[in-house]
Amino acid sequence: MHCKLSVNINKIATLRNARGGNLPDVIKAAADLELFGAEGITVHPRPDERHIRYDDVRRLKEVVRTEFNIEGYPSESFLQLVEGVNPQQVTLVPDAPDVLTSNAGWDAVKHGQFLGDTVARLKEKGMRVSLFMDTDLRQIDAAAATGAHRIELYTERYAAHYAQDATVAVSDYATAGRHAGACGLGVNAGHDLSLENLRFLLEAVPEIVEVSIGHALISDALYYGLQNTVQMYKHEIRLARFPEK
């Protein structure tokens, strides 16, 4: 099964915002990433707009030709943004406004009604909806009950323990992927994935159809160049799914 590479461009916006002005150009970077082989562009606008701004999201809709994935906490302002932009995919994340980066999946048991209502609202507009989730099987059952199309497995814990024992680190993710598939959910993955740990995850969790990678990919691009880095990540994906004989 093929796995798409969606590049999260938040870090490019962070660099731009650090100095003001429009360097680097986030919109051009997204177009270039697609030209270089990215199969999707991911953004995660936050209320303080410390990286991607709401206006960036609206402008990106005009240039993104692959899959546009917008992540975020489903506040009313966020929901109005995505309804106006109508991306191919919306990934709902349980972020508090002040968190540095996403740090947990949804408690879909506790928030099932809220998520179900939100998923229905977005599906009515024709958007695919994914829920950011940990590997707890009970929570994945609850995610399926919301009517979401997919889950995105939060892979920070896998990445943190990969160097110690990769097989142990990936075990819960393999189980969660199988379980999600049995529930009728598509499976995405993201957070702290890198050239070092990506292939092993995809080999162990064949259900994953899309990975969203930002921090490591943009950091690698400082050394390898953006075009070369995208191809390096795609090479790891190809080796995971179509091993060389």
MOQUITA-V419869 format. One line per field, one symbol per residue. ss: DSSP state (@ for helix, = for strand, . for the rest). psi: psi as a letter, one per 30 degrees, with the letter a starting at -180 (. if undefined). burial: 1 if it has 9 or more other C-alpha atoms within 8 Angstrom, else 0. A space follows every 50 residues. Layout:
# MOQUITA-V419869
ss->???
psi->???
burial->???
This chain:
# MOQUITA-V419869
ss->...=====.@@@@@@@@@@......@@@@@@@@@@@...====....... ...@@@@@@@@.....======...@@@@@@@@@@...====........ ...........@@@@@@@@@@@@@...======...@@@@@@@@@....= ====.@@@@@@....@@@@@@@@@@@@@@@@@...=====.......@@@ @@@@...======.@@@@@@@@@@.@@@@@@@@@@@@@@@@....
psi->kkkkjkkkgeeeeeeeffflahjljeeeeeeeeeeffkglkkliklefhf ckleeeeeeefffkfbkkjkllkileeeeeeeeeeilekkjkkhklfgke lkgllkifeegeeeeeeeeeeeefggkkkkkjkagkeeeeeeeeffglel ljkjgeeeeegefejeeeefeeeeeeeeeeeffgklklkljgklfefeee eeefiffkfkkjkdeeeeeeffefkeeeeeeeeeeeeeeefikk.
burial->00111111111111111000000101101110110111111111110010 11110111111011001111111100011011101111111111100000 00011101101100111111011000111111111000111111111111 11111101101100010011011111111110001111111111101111 111011111111111111011000111111111101111110000
